[in-house]
Amino acid sequence: MLLAQNNQEKQEPLFKILKILESRYKVSFSYIDDNIKNKQAFLPSPDISLDEALEFLKIDTQLGFEKIDDRFVVIKKISLPKKGQFNTQRLEEVVITNYLTQGITKFNDGSISLKPETFGILPGLIEPDVLQIIQALPGVMSTDETVSNINVRGGTHDQNLILWDGIKMYQSGHFFGLISAFNPYTTKHINIYKNGTHAKYGDGISSVIDMRLSNVIDNDFQAGLGFNLINADGYTKIPLSKKAELQLSARRSVTDLILTPTYNQYFKRVFQDSELSNTEKNTNSISKNESFYFYDVSLKFLYDISKKDKFRLNLLNGKNNLHYDEVSTINNENEALNSRLTQENQAASISYTRDWNQDVSTSTQIYVSNYDLDATNQDILNDQRLIQENEVYDGAIKLDIDYNFNNQLRFNAGYQFSEIGISNLADVNNPVYRSYIKEVIRSHAIYAETNLLSYNANTNLKLGGRFNYFQKFNMFLAEPRLSFSQRFLNYFRFEILGEFKSQTTSQIIDLQNDFLGIEKRRWVLANNDNRPITKSKQLSVGIHFNKNQLLFSAETYIKKVNGITTRSQGFQNQYQFTNAIGSYEIKGLDILLNKQFDSIISTWVSYSYSTNNYTFKTLNNGTPFPNNTDIRHAVTFAGTYTYNKLKLALGFNWHSGKPTTEPLDYDNTNRDDITYKSPNSSTLKDYFRADCSATYGFDLSRNSRATIGASVWNILNKKNIINTYYTLDNNNTINKVENLSLGITPNISFRVFL
């Protein structure tokens, strides 16, 4: 133990030692949680080199420590020698580390992993907001700058499968879309799939965003507190015993307590086209005394029944709440009524995992996810009260088995039962009208997948399939999945990804002023009639070059989605009130060039080109026309600088304007409705935004540290138009309505880690 600290008398959890070494040597460790669980080691002396420290830990833990570069170390299990052979257990091969910035890794199955605890910095961000970070990836963007409307390869947001510790989530944003609804400081890692997803994933025909909390009991107390100009939060990880641990987090907005420049910009952006800003009702009617807040709380309880058996419990509750008073003067008397909107997602799950031996493990999870969107809209002048509610109940049982046949062959299979019930309520008092519709779909799915890795790790092949049965429709759907990766000439990698997928849930818009015009979308279920099951097919081919911290990546893809409806696409033109079923097809190319300099400077430029077209047989004479999210060209240029504990980032985002439909005749006032040109035949002006951010970390004491940060979104205060539509006033005059992006938006943060 000559390399261990002289004053250390006992071993410590390996997880804790790795954190110390990451800070000491400025490196990042990548590992599978199960590989380091229950591992203990002595802390290497600070007087030795990184290589010596890794060699010491290798001997002490019987694990393999492989340096990928000067900043990244992969930890692998080592099998015991057998017949003179010394083999290593395979780990998903790390293809690209520090992808764009520290904490983002790309694997050879096409997936991308984020680790918030080691996240570096990106332009405009001072905290690792999961749903903001993924928008830095090629092929991922938000046409309206929100995290509740993320478009992955031309898809709509409801086509993304968002999982929180295995639970499907139906609400992804706070502040009605500007902030992620998931606390990043309790999330261990996030896996993102744009194509070639594992067979165990159902739904999500555009992408999978799989967030995972820490699942290992390391007997290490941790806590953190922080705030910014929008919210304050805290989290803690408390060891209850050697076999039990409790993880808690809470976050709440400060927007109803203090007004900040950030809140003012957010408020203008979110409510600019809603009941709160609608001045056309009557000049005598005004809205005031609005109050808005959001919060989220989560709990995870971990209990290791034995070395082989583990029990986990998860609870989550997130909520947005808005209410305001509408005041009107009628017959010289003031009347006031309260309108409100709440949005809430509650989730709970229990899971049990058993490691039968070194090769076989099984897991069982039962979860319930409940989403509720509830609005009461008071119209004083018309003496009308409208109540709207959209509720989702999602319950599921998952059974999964992993079998490692050997170091090169892995097998995964399982079964999933799901019951989804969605209800929609509309209740009007004048005239009296009430509609309540509830639909339920039960589905069964079995899946199987095999993963083959060559001895030299140059070839990786994943083949799988998912078979779904929808009880209500007596329908079977088969969904094959493919991921193939081949390394050649040492620094090149060729990749093919493909998948068939389907989903039964979608979001639609009935009227643009539904739910106060703020959260217009409501969840609905497929009925196999005017709302079919949505199905997708996707194939992508890519080539990647990675050498000497220079990365070049090019990926071309084609995706076809059938079973979409006009109501799910949010039309605001001649098709706003139509009910038609159709499809869209997108063909695209994503290119990325990323150069790093000694892990201090990282610069990148990305370019995406795509054509995305609708086809509705009953619309536009059956002729294809541009998709509402058809962004032909998108360019990002950014750079980060890291020196000791100082991190700086600057970036520029440009993309061509999104499609829009203009009226055919502005001057004609003898009309009852608007006559439009061909659908989406025009485009908005190009979009441009520049962002910057900076963070600095420092030690408060031996066991605590702090970070301060500052950012500016849209430094140049560019007035970007993100949406345009047209309305008729009382004089039959066409009015043009333009929705603007966020203006210059500053933010600051301060965090303490214990």
N, C-alpha and C positions, 0 to 999 in steps of 0.2 A: 504494500500500500504506500510505496514511496511517492507516488504521484498524487495521492490524496492529501487533503489539508491535514496538517499535523494535529490541529485541535479538534478535528471531527471524530467523535467517538462512535457514532452510529450512522447507518445508512439512511438515506432520505429517498422519498419517491422520485423516480426518474423524471417524471413530468416537471417537478419543481427544479431539478438540476438543469434540465434542458432550458428552462426559462432564464436561469442565471447565466448559462453559457451563451445563449442568444444575445444577451446584453453585453457580456464580456468580450466576445469575439466578433460581434456584429454579423451574425449568421442567422439563418432560419432553418429549422428542422422540419422535415416532412415525414409523416408516419401514419400508419393505421392505428387508431386508438387502441384496438385490442392487442396490438403488438407490444405496447409498453405498459399495459395495465398490470398492476401488482408488482411491477419491476422496482427494485430498490438498488441504490448504488451510493458509493462515497463520492463526495464532491472533489473533482480534480483540483490540484493546486493552481492558483492564479499565476504562478511563475513559469508555467510550461506553455508550449505552443498548442495551437488548436489540434494539429495532427497527433501530438502526444496525448492530449486530453481524449480524443476520439479512440485512440488505441487503448487507453486505460479503461474507458467505458465499455469497449468491446469485450475486454477480458472480464470485467466486473459483471456485465449483464448478459453475456452470450448473445448479443445482438450485433448485426453488421451496420457500420456507419460508413456510408459512401459519399464522398464529396463530389457533387455535380459541378460546382465551380467555387469561387472564393466566398460566395454568399449563401450557398444552399447545400444542405446535407440531408440525404435520404437514410432513414433507419429501416432496416429489414430484419426479419427473423432469420436465424441460421439453424439449419437442421443439424442433428448430430451426425458425426462421420459414420458412413456405412460402407463396408467393403472397400475401404481405402478411398472412397469418394467423399468430397466435401461440397455439398450443394447448398444453395441459398433459396429460401422460400421466395417466390416471386411476389413482387409488388407492382401495382399498376405503374408502368414506366412513366416517369416524369419526362416530358418532351421539352417543355419550355418553362423555366422558372422565372419569377419576377416578370411575368407577362404584363407589359406596360408599366407596372409598378410593383413594389414589394407586396407579397401576400396574394398574388394572383398567379395560378399555375395552370398550364394546359397539359392534358394527358393524352396518351396515344390512342384513346378510344373516342377522341373528338370532344370530350367534356372539358369544362373549365371549372376550376375550384378557387373559391375565395376564402381566405382566413382573416376575418376582421381583426383578430388580436395582433396580427403581424402586418396589417394593411399599411401601406406607405402613405401616398397622397395623390389625389387627382385634382385637376383644375376645378375650382368652384366648390369643392367639398372639404370640410374640416373634420367630418366624422364619417365612419364607414357605413353610410346608408346603403344597404344591400341593393335596393331597386334603383338607386341612382348610379351605383358603380357599374352595373351590368350594361347601362346605356353607353359606356365607353367601348364596349366590344363591337367589332364590325358586324353589321347586319342587325343590330339592335338599336332602336331609337324610340322616341315618343314624339308624335307629331304635335302634341299640345303641351309638352314640357312637364307632364305629370307622371308620377309613379303608378297611377291607377289606370294608365292608358299606354302600356308598353307594347310596341309593335315589333315583333320578332319576325323578320323576313316577310313583312307585309301583312301579318296576321293581326287580328284585333286582340285586345287585352284579355277577353274572356277565353281565348284560345291558349292561354298560358296556364299550366298546372303549377300552382304555388303550394308547396308543402312546408309545414312547420313541424319538425320532428315526426314526420309521417302523416300528419293531419292535413287534409285539404282545406285551404283557406279561401273564403269568398270575399273578404275585404282586405285590400292590400295597402291602402293609404290612409293617413291622417290628413287633417286640413283639407278633406275632400280631394285628396290626390297629390298634394305637393310634398308630403313627407311619408317615408315608409312606415307602415304600421307595426314593424318588428324591430325590437330593440337590438341594435347590432352588437352591443357589448356582452350579450349573453349567448350569441350565436357562435358556435365553434367553427363551423365551416359551411360553405354553400356550394353545391354542385349544380352546374348549369349545362343543359343539353339543348342545342338547337336542332339536332338531327341525330339519328342512330342511337336513340335512347334505349336503356335496358328494358327488357320485356316486362319487368315487374311494374313499370309505370304505365297506368292507363290514363285516359283523358289527355288534355293538353296537346292539341294537334300542332301548335306553333312552337312551344318550348316547355321545358321542365325546369323549375327553380326549386331545388330541394335544400331547405335550410335545416341544419342539425345543431342541436345544443350539445354541450359536453356530456359524454356518456360514461366517463371513467371516474371512479372515486379515487382521488389522490391524497386525501387527508390534508389538503392545503387550503387554509382560509384565504379568501379573496373578497375584495369589496371595491366599489368605485362610486363616485358621485360626480355629477357634472351638470352644466347648464349651458344654454345658448340663448339667443334672443327670441326663441320660440317656445322652448320647453326645458324642464329640469328632470333629471332622472337619477336613479340609483340602483345598484344591483349588489348581490352578495352571494358567495358560495360558502356554505357553513358545514364543516364536518360534524356529523352527529355522533359517529363512532367509526371504528375501522371499517364497518360494513355499510354505513349509511351516510347520506349527504343530502343537503337541501340547497336548491338554487332558487333565488328570488330576484325579481326585477320589477320596477315600477317607473312609469314615466307620465308626466302630466304637463300640459301646456300652461304657459303663464300669460296667455293672451287675454284672459278675462281679468287679470290682475294689473297688467302693465302694458302700455302700448309702445311698441318699438318700431323702428324703420323697417325691419324685416316683416313684422306683422302687417304693417300698412301696405307693403307691396303684395304680400300674399293675399290679403283681404281684397284688394283691387282686382287681382288676377282671378281669384276663385268666384267672386260674387259679381263680376262685371256684367254678366248676362243672366241675371236671376231676378227673383222677386224683390230682393233688397235694393237693386239698382234700377228697377223698372219704374220710370217716371211717367209712363204713358197712360197709366190707369186714370189718374185725375190729378190736376194740379193742387187740389185741396187735400190729397191723400199723401202722407209721408210715412216713411218707415224710420224708426229710431229705437234707441235703447237695445240695440242688438247685443247679444251675449253669445260667445262661442268658446268652447274648450274641447280638448280631447285628452284621453288617457289610455294607457295600456298597462296591464299587470300580468305577470306570468309566474308560475311555480313549477319546479321539477323536483320530484323526490326520487332518489336513487337508493336502492337497497340490494346488496349482494347477498343473496341467501346462502350461497356457498361459492367456491371458486368456479363452479360450473353453471350456477343458476343466478339469474339477475332479474330483478323486478324494477319497473320504472313507472312513475305516475306524472302526467303532464296536465297543467291547467293554464288557460289563456283567456283573457278578456280585453278587448279593445273597443273604444267607443269614440264617436264624434257627436257633439251636441251643439245645436244652434237654435236659438229662439230670438224673436224680435217682436216689437209692438208696432202695429200699423194704426196710425192715428188719422182720423178724418173729421172735418168740420161739416156737419149736416144740420141745416136749420139753426145755425149759430150755436150748435152744441157739439162738443168734442166727444167722439166715440173712439174707443181703443180696444183692439182684440189682439190676442197673442198667437203668432204662427210659430211653428217649431219643426225641426228636422233632427232625427237621431239616426245614427248608423252604428251598428254593433255586431261584433263577431265574437262568439264564445266557443271555446273548444276544450275538450277533455279526452284523455286517452290513458289506457294502462297497457303495459307490454311486459312480456316474459320471454327471456332468452336463455337457451341452454346450450352449452358447449359439450357435446357428447364425448368428443375426443379432439385431437389436434386437427382432424380433417372434416368433421361434421358438426354443424351447429344449426339450431332451429330457433325461430322467433315467432311470436304471436302478438298481434296488436289489435285492440278494440278501441275505436274512437268515435266521438260524436262531435260534429261541427255545426254550429247554429248561427245563421246570419239573419239580421233583422234591419230593414230600412223602413222608417216610419215617419210620415209627414202629416201635419195639419196646417192647411192653408186657409186663412181667414180673409175674405173679401168683403170689406165693410160696405162699400158703395153698392154692391149687388146683393148684399145680405145673404152671402153664400159661404158655406164652410165645406171644404173638401178634405177628406181623410184618405190617405193612400198608405198601403203597407205591402212590403215584399219580404217574405220570410222563407228561408231555406233551412231544411233539416237534412243533414247528411250523416248517416251512421254506417260504419264499415267494420268488417273483420278481415284481418290479413294473416295468412299463414305462409311462412317462408322457410326454405331449407337451403343451406350452402354446403357443398361437398367439394373438397379439394382432393381430386384424384391423385395428383402429384404436383410437382412444382410447375408443370407446364399446362396442366388441364384442370379447369375449374367448372363446376356445374351448379346452376341455381334454378330453383323451381318454386312454385307456390300457388296459392289459391286466394281469391279475394271475393268477398260478398259485399255488396253495397246496396243501400236503400236511400234514395234521395227523394224527399218530398218538398215541393215548392208551392207556396200559396201567394195569391195576389188579391188585394182588397182595394176597392174604390167605393167611397161612401159620400154622397152629396145630399145636403139637407134642402136645397132649393134650386131646382125642383128635386123632389125626393127620388133618389136613385141609389141602389146598392148592388155591387157585383163582388162575389167571392168565388174564386176558382182555386182549387187545389189539385195537383197532379202528383203521382208517385211512380217511380220507376225502380224496380229491383233488378239487379244484374249479378251474374256469376262470371268469374274469369279464372282460367288456369293459365299458367305461363311456364315456360321452360327456356333455358338459355345455357349455352356452353361457350366457354372462353378458352382459347388456345393461344399460348405464348411460346415462341420458339426458344430453343436453348440459349441462343445468343441474344434474345430479346429484340431481334430486328423485325420479327413478324408477329403481329397480333391480330387474331381473328375472333370476332364475337358473332355468333349466330343464335337467334332466338325467335320465339313466336308467342303471341298472346291470343287466346281464344275466348271471346266474350259471348255470353248468352243473355239476351234481354227478355225477361220473362213476360213482360206486358205485350211485346210484339211477336213473341215466339221466333226470335231472330238470332242467328249466329253470325259473328263477324270474326274473321281471322286476320291477325296483324303480324306479319313477319318483320323482323328487325335485323339490321346488318351493320357491322362496324369492322372495317379492315384497314390495317396500317402496315406499311412496309418501309423500313429504313434501307437506304442504299447510298453508296459512295460516302459513307460515314456521316455526312452532314445533311443529307436530304431525306425526306419522308413523304411517301405517297399515301393518300388516304381516300377511302370510299365509305360513305355513310348512306344508309337508306332506311326507310321505315314506312309502315302503314299504321295509321292511328285513327281513333274515333272518339267522339264525346257526345254526351246526351244533354249537357247544360249549355246555355248561352245567355247573353244579355241582350235585351232589346229596348228600343225607345218607342213608346206609343205616341207621346206628345213631347215637344221640346220644353214645355213648361211644367212637366210632371215633377213631383217632389221639389217644388219651389224653383225648378229650373237649375238646381245645383247638382244633384246626383240623379240624372235623368234615367239612367239605365236600371233595368230590373231583371232579375234572374228568371228564366223560364226553362221548362223541360221540353225535350223533343216529344212529339205526339205521333210521329210517323204519318202525319197528314200534311198540314201547312207548316209544320216545323219538323223536318226530318232529322235523323241522326247525322251530325256533321262528320265527314270522313276526309282524310287527307292522305296523299302519297307524296313522298319527298325523296330526292336523290341528290347527293352532292359529291363532288370530286375535288380534292385539294392537293396541293404540293407545298411543302414547307422546307425552308433552308435555315439552319441555325448553326452558326460558328462564330467564335470570338465575340460573343455578345451582340452579334448582328443577326436579326431575324427577318426573313422575308416569307410572307405567307400569301397564297392566292387560293381562293376557293370559289368554285362555280356551282350553282345549284338550280334545281327546278322543283317547284312545289305546286300541287294541284289540290284544291279544297272544294269538295262538293257538299251541298246541303245547307248553304248559307241562306239567310232570308234578308229581304230589304230592311226589315225592322232592326236586324242585328248590326247593320252597317252605319246607321246614324245619318241617313240622307236628309238634306235640308233643301232639296230642289224639287223637281216635278215628281220624284219618287218617294217623297216624305210620307205619304199616306197610303202607298201601295203595299200589297202583300204578294210578294213573288219569291220564288225559290230559284236559286242559281248557284254559280260557282265562281271562283277566281283562280287564276294561274299566274304565278310569279316566276320569272327567270332572272337570276342575278349573279353578280360577281363581287366578292369581297377581297380587297387587297390590303395588306398591312406591311409596313416597313418600320422596324423597331431597332434602334441602336442604343446600347448602353455603354457607358464609359466608367469602368472601374467601380461599378455599383454606386457611383456618386450622381451621375447624370443619366437620365433615360429620356430619349426623344422618340416620337413616333408620328407617323402620318398614315392615315387610313383613307381608303376610297371605296365607296360602294356604288355600284350601278345596278339598276333593276328596272324591269318593266312588269307592271302588275295590273291585270285587266279582269274586269267582271264579264260574265256571260249570263244573262237572264233571257230565256227563250221568249218570254212574254213582254220584255221591255226593249226599247231601242231597236225594234224589228229583229231582235235576236243577235244584233251586231255587238261584238265586244266593245267595252268602253273603259276608260281608266278607273282603277280602284280609288276609293277615297283616301287611301294611304299610299298612293303611287308616288313615291319620292324617287325620281330618276337618278339624281346624283347627290351624293353626300360625302363631305370631306371633313376630316378632323386632323388638326395638327396640334401637338401638345408636347410639353417637356416638364420633367421634374428634376429637382436638385436636392440632394441629401448630403449634409455635412454634419457629422456627429448627431446631435439631436435636433438640428434645424432642417425642416423640409419645406421646399417651395415648389409651386406648380403654376404653370400658365398654359392656357389652351384656347384654341379657336375652333368654332364649329360653324360649318356652312352647309346648307343643302338647298336644292332647288325647291320652288314653291309647290305646295300640295295642290291637287286638282280642285277646281270650283266650277260652278255653273252660273253663268250670267243670264239676266233676263234678255229676251229678244227685243222687246219694245219698252223703252223707258217712258216715252211721251204719251202713250195712249192711256187716258183716264177712264175710258168707257169699258171697264173690266170688272169681273168678280174675282179673278185670280190672276196669277202671274204666268205669262207664257215664257218658257225658258228656251235657251239654245240647247244644242246637243249636250247630254249629261257629261259633266267633268271635262268639257272641251277647252276650258281655260285653266290657268294656274295662278296662284298667288305670287307675290313678289318673293324673291329669294330670301332665305332666312340666314342671319349671321349673328353670332354671339361670341364674345370673348369673356373668359372667366379666369380668376386667379385665386390662390389660397396659400396659406402659410401656417405651419405649426411649429412649436418649440417645446421640447420636453426637458424637465429638470428634476433632480432628486429633492424631495422634501426632508427625508430622513433615510436611515439605512433600509427601512422596509416600506417606504412610500415614495411615490413620484407623482408629478403633475404635468399636465400638458395645457398650453394655451394655444388658441388658433384664431385665425381671422380669414375671411373669404369675401369675395365680391363676385356676385353673379351678374353677368351682362355689364361689364365694366364700362363699355361705351354707351350704355343706355339706349341701345338700338330699339326702335319701335317696330318690332316684328309682328306682322299680321299672321296669326296662326289659324284663323277661320273667318270666312265671310259667308253671309247668307242675306236673303232679301225678304221684306215683309210689306204688306199693304196697310196703309193707315186709313182713317175714316173717310178721307177724300179720294181714296183709290190711287194714291200716289205711292210709288215704289220707294221704300227706304232701304238703304244699304247698311247692314250691321257688320261691324268689324270687331273681332275679338283679338286683343293684343296679348303678347307674351309678357312675362315678368320684366319689369324695368330694372334699373340698377338696384341690386338687392344685397346689402352688406349683412354680414353675420359674424359674431364672435363667440368663442366657447372657452370654457375652463373646466378641466377635469382633474380629479384626484384619484389615484389608484393605490390601494392598500394591499 
